[in-house]
Amino acid sequence: MLTGKQRSYLRSLANNLQPIFQVGKGGINDNMVKQISDALEARELIKATVLRNAECDTRTVAEEMAESTEAELVQVIGNKFVLYRESEKSPVIELP
């Protein structure tokens, strides 16, 4: 569980990130969960976009994805969300 200070720090880091995943009308599937999990292991912090034709709203998709990948939901703003999970092999981000 992230504290407010840690969440704020991660939001500031995510500010300059470009979304690397898009969730569309197909929703979340096993392949997408695996790809996002791999990306979290490599980058620790990722941003994703939920397209307008998606079946669920952004918060629902973000919470589902965080649960599926065992990540922390950092932020949901508009149609984008940010996930964080510390890398098991080589952690880079040092939380305050």
N, CA, C and O of each residue as an XYZ file, in Angstrom:
384
protein
N       0.841     -1.179      0.000
C       0.000      0.000      0.000
C       0.890      1.248      0.000
O       1.821      1.358      0.798
N       0.598      2.166     -0.885
C       1.381      3.388     -1.006
C       0.862      4.472     -0.063
O      -0.343      4.606      0.150
N       1.792      5.236      0.492
C       1.392      6.385      1.297
C       1.096      7.553      0.368
O       1.384      7.481     -0.827
N       0.530      8.617      0.897
C       0.219      9.791      0.095
C       1.466     10.424     -0.511
O       1.456     10.880     -1.654
N       2.539     10.443      0.277
C       3.800     11.025     -0.193
C       4.389     10.195     -1.332
O       4.871     10.750     -2.319
N       4.352      8.879     -1.201
C       4.865      7.999     -2.249
C       4.028      8.127     -3.521
O       4.565      8.190     -4.627
N       2.710      8.164     -3.347
C       1.802      8.303     -4.488
C       2.068      9.621     -5.227
O       2.089      9.657     -6.457
N       2.267     10.684     -4.473
C       2.557     11.991     -5.050
C       3.873     11.965     -5.831
O       3.964     12.528     -6.922
N       4.877     11.316     -5.274
C       6.177     11.192     -5.938
C       6.035     10.420     -7.254
O       6.589     10.822     -8.277
N       5.296      9.320     -7.220
C       5.105      8.519     -8.432
C       4.303      9.280     -9.485
O       4.571      9.153    -10.680
N       3.326     10.068     -9.051
C       2.562     10.898     -9.992
C       3.479     11.890    -10.693
O       3.338     12.129    -11.892
N       4.417     12.467     -9.948
C       5.345     13.427    -10.555
C       6.255     12.744    -11.576
O       6.580     13.334    -12.606
N       6.665     11.513    -11.300
C       7.482     10.765    -12.260
C       6.676     10.392    -13.506
O       7.203     10.404    -14.619
N       5.405     10.064    -13.315
C       4.551      9.628    -14.418
C       4.100     10.781    -15.294
O       3.601     10.566    -16.399
N       4.271     11.996    -14.813
C       3.815     13.169    -15.548
C       4.403     13.227    -16.959
O       3.713     13.627    -17.896
N       5.657     12.836    -17.120
C       6.334     12.918    -18.414
C       6.241     11.636    -19.234
O       6.729     11.593    -20.363
N       5.628     10.598    -18.691
C       5.520      9.332    -19.408
C       4.462      9.394    -20.506
O       3.443     10.071    -20.371
N       4.725      8.676    -21.589
C       3.737      8.510    -22.637
C       3.014      7.177    -22.388
O       3.644      6.217    -21.946
N       1.707      7.103    -22.664
C       0.994      5.826    -22.497
C       1.564      4.768    -23.433
O       1.775      5.033    -24.616
N       1.814      3.569    -22.908
C       2.367      2.505    -23.743
C       1.360      1.396    -24.020
O       1.647      0.481    -24.791
N       0.182      1.465    -23.401
C      -0.878      0.482    -23.650
C      -2.196      1.190    -23.861
O      -2.434      2.276    -23.334
N      -3.069      0.537    -24.662
C      -4.415      1.042    -24.880
C      -5.387     -0.094    -24.631
O      -5.194     -1.209    -25.116
N      -6.426      0.193    -23.877
C      -7.478     -0.781    -23.625
C      -8.688     -0.343    -24.440
O      -9.207      0.758    -24.255
N      -9.131     -1.211    -25.341
C     -10.241     -0.865    -26.219
C     -11.494     -1.644    -25.891
O     -11.706     -2.062    -24.753
N     -12.329     -1.836    -26.917
C     -13.615     -2.498    -26.684
C     -13.461     -3.969    -26.326
O     -14.381     -4.574    -25.777
N     -12.305     -4.548    -26.634
C     -12.055     -5.940    -26.261
C     -11.848     -6.111    -24.769
O     -11.940     -7.221    -24.243
N     -11.568     -5.008    -24.087
C     -11.364     -5.065    -22.645
C     -10.018     -5.675    -22.279
O      -9.061     -5.628    -23.052
N      -9.970     -6.245    -21.091
C      -8.737     -6.832    -20.574
C      -8.744     -8.329    -20.866
O      -9.713     -9.027    -20.567
N      -7.646     -8.813    -21.456
C      -7.524    -10.251    -21.683
C      -6.199    -10.740    -21.090
O      -5.377     -9.942    -20.638
N      -6.008    -12.051    -21.099
C      -4.817    -12.639    -20.477
C      -3.524    -12.156    -21.112
O      -2.528    -11.936    -20.422
N      -3.542    -11.990    -22.439
C      -2.351    -11.535    -23.140
C      -1.962    -10.122    -22.709
O      -0.783     -9.838    -22.495
N      -2.939     -9.251    -22.584
C      -2.666     -7.881    -22.163
C      -2.133     -7.846    -20.731
O      -1.216     -7.084    -20.426
N      -2.704     -8.666    -19.858
C      -2.237     -8.726    -18.473
C      -0.775     -9.160    -18.435
O       0.013     -8.601    -17.673
N      -0.406    -10.141    -19.240
C       0.977    -10.615    -19.282
C       1.910     -9.529    -19.810
O       2.992     -9.318    -19.262
N       1.493     -8.839    -20.874
C       2.329     -7.775    -21.434
C       2.524     -6.633    -20.435
O       3.634     -6.120    -20.292
N       1.464     -6.236    -19.751
C       1.573     -5.154    -18.772
C       2.422     -5.595    -17.583
O       3.192     -4.801    -17.042
N       2.285     -6.845    -17.177
C       3.099     -7.365    -16.083
C       4.582     -7.347    -16.462
O       5.427     -6.974    -15.649
N       4.894     -7.748    -17.690
C       6.281     -7.714    -18.163
C       6.806     -6.282    -18.221
O       7.953     -6.020    -17.857
N       5.961     -5.355    -18.679
C       6.366     -3.954    -18.759
C       6.608     -3.382    -17.359
O       7.537     -2.598    -17.164
N       5.784     -3.767    -16.393
C       5.975     -3.310    -15.018
C       7.283     -3.844    -14.444
O       7.964     -3.138    -13.701
N       7.637     -5.068    -14.777
C       8.889     -5.645    -14.303
C      10.077     -4.871    -14.886
O      11.077     -4.649    -14.203
N       9.960     -4.468    -16.136
C      11.054     -3.757    -16.793
C      11.120     -2.281    -16.402
O      12.209     -1.742    -16.202
N       9.956     -1.623    -16.292
C       9.925     -0.172    -16.090
C       9.482      0.277    -14.702
O       9.818      1.383    -14.278
N       8.749     -0.547    -14.003
C       8.181     -0.274    -12.671
C       6.997      0.703    -12.696
O       6.086      0.567    -11.880
N       6.987      1.659    -13.587
C       5.923      2.665    -13.641
C       5.460      2.787    -15.086
O       6.256      3.100    -15.971
N       4.161      2.538    -15.330
C       3.647      2.642    -16.693
C       2.351      3.443    -16.702
O       1.644      3.555    -15.700
N       2.075      3.989    -17.872
C       0.840      4.736    -18.081
C       0.091      4.060    -19.230
O       0.698      3.644    -20.217
N      -1.223      3.955    -19.094
C      -2.052      3.332    -20.121
C      -3.288      4.189    -20.377
O      -3.691      4.993    -19.537
N      -3.876      4.001    -21.553
C      -5.056      4.758    -21.963
C      -6.225      3.810    -22.159
O      -6.057      2.697    -22.657
N      -7.406      4.255    -21.765
C      -8.634      3.509    -22.032
C      -9.363      4.266    -23.143
O      -9.716      5.436    -22.992
N      -9.577      3.578    -24.253
C     -10.224      4.214    -25.401
C     -11.700      4.457    -25.136
O     -12.294      3.835    -24.255
N     -12.285      5.364    -25.901
C     -13.691      5.728    -25.686
C     -14.655      4.585    -25.983
O     -15.752      4.537    -25.425
N     -14.255      3.667    -26.858
C     -15.156      2.568    -27.197
C     -15.039      1.381    -26.238
O     -15.618      0.325    -26.491
N     -14.302      1.544    -25.149
C     -14.169      0.468    -24.161
C     -15.504      0.254    -23.447
O     -16.297      1.182    -23.284
N     -15.729     -0.984    -23.029
C     -16.996     -1.341    -22.390
C     -17.116     -0.784    -20.970
O     -18.217     -0.466    -20.521
N     -15.988     -0.664    -20.264
C     -15.999     -0.200    -18.871
C     -15.394      1.196    -18.779
O     -14.747      1.667    -19.714
N     -15.613      1.848    -17.647
C     -14.998      3.158    -17.451
C     -13.537      2.983    -17.028
O     -13.104      1.880    -16.692
N     -12.800      4.068    -17.049
C     -11.361      4.032    -16.815
C     -11.013      3.502    -15.433
O     -10.101      2.685    -15.304
N     -11.716      3.946    -14.396
C     -11.408      3.512    -13.029
C     -11.576      1.999    -12.882
O     -10.743      1.338    -12.262
N     -12.650      1.452    -13.451
C     -12.901      0.008    -13.360
C     -11.788     -0.775    -14.042
O     -11.279     -1.753    -13.494
N     -11.413     -0.339    -15.243
C     -10.338     -1.016    -15.984
C      -9.031     -0.925    -15.201
O      -8.308     -1.915    -15.089
N      -8.723      0.247    -14.663
C      -7.477      0.442    -13.925
C      -7.418     -0.438    -12.674
O      -6.385     -1.044    -12.388
N      -8.519     -0.509    -11.932
C      -8.546     -1.340    -10.726
C      -8.416     -2.818    -11.070
O      -7.719     -3.562    -10.379
N      -9.088     -3.243    -12.139
C      -8.973     -4.641    -12.583
C      -7.551     -4.971    -12.989
O      -7.024     -6.026    -12.634
N      -6.924     -4.060    -13.740
C      -5.562     -4.289    -14.215
C      -4.582     -4.314    -13.050
O      -3.665     -5.135    -13.031
N      -4.766     -3.424    -12.080
C      -3.887     -3.398    -10.910
C      -3.997     -4.710    -10.127
O      -2.994     -5.259     -9.672
N      -5.219     -5.199     -9.979
C      -5.427     -6.461     -9.262
C      -4.831     -7.635    -10.029
O      -4.205     -8.512     -9.434
N      -5.020     -7.654    -11.344
C      -4.523     -8.762    -12.169
C      -3.003     -8.825    -12.197
O      -2.427     -9.912    -12.242
N      -2.350     -7.665    -12.170
C      -0.888     -7.627    -12.263
C      -0.213     -7.470    -10.907
O       1.011     -7.362    -10.834
N      -1.007     -7.457     -9.821
C      -0.492     -7.273     -8.466
C       0.300     -5.971     -8.354
O       1.351     -5.924     -7.714
N      -0.221     -4.906     -8.991
C       0.427     -3.596     -8.984
C      -0.397     -2.625     -8.148
O      -1.517     -2.932     -7.741
N       0.165     -1.470     -7.903
C      -0.515     -0.405     -7.181
C      -1.067      0.590     -8.193
O      -0.361      0.997     -9.116
N      -2.310      0.977     -8.024
C      -2.910      2.008     -8.852
C      -2.482      3.354     -8.291
O      -2.832      3.708     -7.165
N      -1.721      4.102     -9.083
C      -1.183      5.378     -8.622
C      -2.165      6.499     -8.895
O      -2.424      7.333     -8.027
N      -2.721      6.520    -10.119
C      -3.537      7.657    -10.510
C      -4.474      7.282    -11.646
O      -4.115      6.511    -12.536
N      -5.673      7.833    -11.605
C      -6.608      7.757    -12.720
C      -7.014      9.190    -13.022
O      -7.564      9.883    -12.166
N      -6.742      9.625    -14.236
C      -7.109     10.990    -14.610
C      -7.586     10.977    -16.055
O      -6.849     10.589    -16.962
N      -8.813     11.402    -16.255
C      -9.397     11.378    -17.593
C      -9.530      9.953    -18.073
O     -10.153      9.125    -17.409
N      -8.948      9.657    -19.227
C      -8.998      8.299    -19.769
C      -7.654      7.585    -19.627
O      -7.409      6.585    -20.303
N      -6.774      8.098    -18.741
C      -5.459      7.487    -18.527
C      -5.324      7.030    -17.077
O      -5.941      7.582    -16.166
N      -4.496      6.005    -16.897
C      -4.187      5.553    -15.543
C      -2.725      5.155    -15.448
O      -2.089      4.822    -16.448
N      -2.203      5.197    -14.229
C      -0.791      4.906    -13.969
C      -0.709      3.760    -12.967
O      -1.395      3.763    -11.945
N       0.144      2.776    -13.275
C       0.367      1.635    -12.401
C       1.825      1.587    -11.967
O       2.719      1.982    -12.715
N       2.060      1.094    -10.740
C       3.414      0.940    -10.220
C       3.557     -0.423     -9.562
O       2.683     -0.865     -8.815
N       4.669     -1.080     -9.852
C       5.034     -2.310     -9.148
C       6.551     -2.378     -9.098
O       7.222     -2.251    -10.123
N       7.081     -2.576     -7.914
C       8.536     -2.640     -7.769
C       9.075     -3.864     -8.507
O       8.508     -4.953     -8.423
N      10.158     -3.670     -9.219
C      10.798     -4.753     -9.958
C      11.435     -5.730     -8.989
O      12.066     -5.331     -8.010
N      11.262     -7.028     -9.275
C      11.872     -8.049     -8.401
C      13.354     -8.201     -8.672
O      14.131     -8.468     -7.755
N      13.755     -8.032     -9.935
C      15.152     -8.266    -10.320
C      16.033     -7.037    -10.119
O      17.112     -7.129     -9.535
N      15.574     -5.900    -10.600
C      16.427     -4.697    -10.518
C      15.584     -3.448    -10.270
O      15.238     -2.740    -11.216
N      15.247     -3.168     -9.002
C      14.455     -1.980     -8.698
C      15.242     -0.699     -9.025
O      16.425     -0.580     -8.703
N      14.562      0.244     -9.665
C      15.192      1.500    -10.063
C      14.604      2.662     -9.269
O      15.345      3.519     -8.787
N      13.294      2.698     -9.130
C      12.633      3.797     -8.451
C      12.748      3.607     -6.941
O      12.386      2.560     -6.404
N      13.255      4.631     -6.271
C      13.382      4.584     -4.816
C      12.306      5.476     -4.213
O      12.335      6.696     -4.378
N      11.368      4.869     -3.521
C      10.257      5.626     -2.938
C      10.695      6.379     -1.686
O      11.519      5.887     -0.915
N      10.137      7.580     -1.488
C      10.487      8.351     -0.278
C       9.892      7.731      0.977
O      10.088      8.251      2.075
